[in-house]
Amino acid sequence: MLLTQVIITGILVGFVFAFVALGLTMIFGVMKLINLAHGEFLMIGMYIAFWTSTLLSVDPLITLPLTAVGGFLLGGLSYYFLIRHILRGPTLAQLFGTFGLMLFLRYGAMFIWGVDVRVIKKGILIGKSFSVYGFTVSVSRLVTAAFSLFFFAIIYWMINKTKLGKALRATSMDPIAARYMGINTENMNALAWGMGGAIAGVAGGLLSNFYYINPTVGMLFSVIAFATVVLGGLGSIRGALLAGLIVGLVEALVGQYISIELKFTFLYLLYFFVVVFRPQGLLGWGES
Amino acid sequence: MRSITPVKNVLKDTFSFGDFPLIERIGFVAFLIFVLVFPWIVHGSFLRSIMIRFLLFSLYGLGWNLIGGYGGQVALGQAKNVGMAAYATAIMITWWNIPFWATLPAGIMVSVIESLILGYFLFRLKGYYFAIATLVVALVWKDLFIFWDWIGGARGIELPLKETPTFLYMMFDSSIYYHYFIFFFFIGAVLYMNWFRKSKLGYQLQAIKNNEDAAASLGISIRWTKVKAYCITAAMAAVGGCFYAVYNYYVDPRSVMQLDLSILIAMMAMVGGAGSMWGPIIGAMLLIPLDRFLGVWLGGKGFVGADFMIYSAIIMVIAAFEPKGIWGIIERIRRR
């Protein structure tokens, strides 16, 4: 009985983790670059939802398009002002470039909005839950999971079935050859960043329904997203979904049965063993 | 049979800075003299603490430069080595009253053995996989130390104050002693790095950085070389950790095992110029005082976070336009 409840919670949380990881894996899939500031994009999305809810009394659910646009702009601007330049450098410089971006956004948020922990109190979904066969399901988490699945479907379809997706995949496989074929790889990279940012923004907007908001909240989600993405295989979209669910389940089960303080520790250990003994992740290399 | 390098040659490699241009040698000597007389000119405890922090982070940075700069392996979890060694010293002094100089080798051993075992597995990985795996390992250790009640958990360990200043436990009532104490380690690290870059291991490591396949075809054991370098880096971080325990009189997971520390160490070496002799020192020289002054100046005015914004802007600019760091800029100017 308790086990089933824990599994339900775990799967719902897993969809959230997968959602956050989706944006990260997209960027990596296209340009082989890990965005350390991904969690900070999410954090900005949460703040957008918070301020529109507090100042304008707009429900966080209705502001989702706004968080998407905000995330898209943030991603695109980051690409044009920073990422474009650091791509020329070695891996080390790339890591530190996005690391600098992470610090900048995090402390920028702290500078503007202060360090207070904030919570959205009013909203259609907030605090609501229903029970089926005696199991409690939180509405806001269920809706987030549904959005997550929806976005996975959209992105998967876009990458694999549309012309734009083909151009993105071509850029991923061989940027120089793609350029010869008339693909503007610069725009493709910017688009990948914009979409990665938009996904993080929407995830943030949904998360703000049931998670506290402060400038340092991004770090936790970043680290979980890295673990999820690598677990699923860097750049793999299906892998991110699968790994997200596994991560959610592990987190919920460890939190329930072993220790609430060690729930992320086990996650990191799982990540470590998978990556050392199967470095290509669960769902292999190179597919999109 | 393996030939053994005569001691004379080792000493020559260690103490000879002859292959550096004259201006660099003069600059370095001037810098050493400045550090040496610093506590006699400056009496403010704030400035002195900045100087000690700068020397400590130069030590970390010099160590990190070995694996990250010369080896090109982005190892991001140095805080675990600092933390373990700091804890080893703190525990041995607090519980068993063992002198500092006996805890120092113990702290180094703990970090090196851990790095040897983990390094063997970690170096199955490359690039981003390696970088994130090292980060994750450091996070696991931090969580475990917070969780581990036997060693104080999140509360940490407070070292007992000795009534009289003592060299045995390295506990003093004036920061001037700590200044020369860390300066001594700093010089040791500089001399070691000077030997290292001309050593066999140094050349092997640089060969791996430039082209792994070519290095392997020359008979270099890739994994073993990387693991060795990783352990040496860990040992240097451990020396800093042991020092920190007796300098700060208090260790807890948040101060010595924090992710920020791991990243700061790598970042300073990178901003100064990874893979060059002076890079990490220059990086620490710029970032540590900047960090402290901005923190005090802007934090005092209520601008929380503004210091880190300036800090991160510098990192972004360096990463975007001069990946070789400040030392890269200096060399570029000189070549004109």
Interface residues (C-beta under 8 A of the other chain):
Chain A: I34 L82 H85 I86 G89 P90 T91 L92 A93 Q94 L95 F96 G97 F99 G100 L101 M102 L103 F104 R106 Y107 G108 A109 M110 F111 G114 V115 P215 M219 V223 F226 A227 V230 L234 S259 E261 L262 F264 T265 Y268 L269 Y271 F272 V275 V276 P279
Chain B: G68 G72 V74 F121 L122 R124 L125 G127 Y128 Y129 A131 I132 A133 L135 V136 V137 L139 V140 D143 L144 I146 F147 L259 I263 A266 M267 M270 A274 F303 V304 G305 A306 D307 F308 M309 Y311 S312 A313 I314 I315 M316 I318 A319 A320 F321 P323
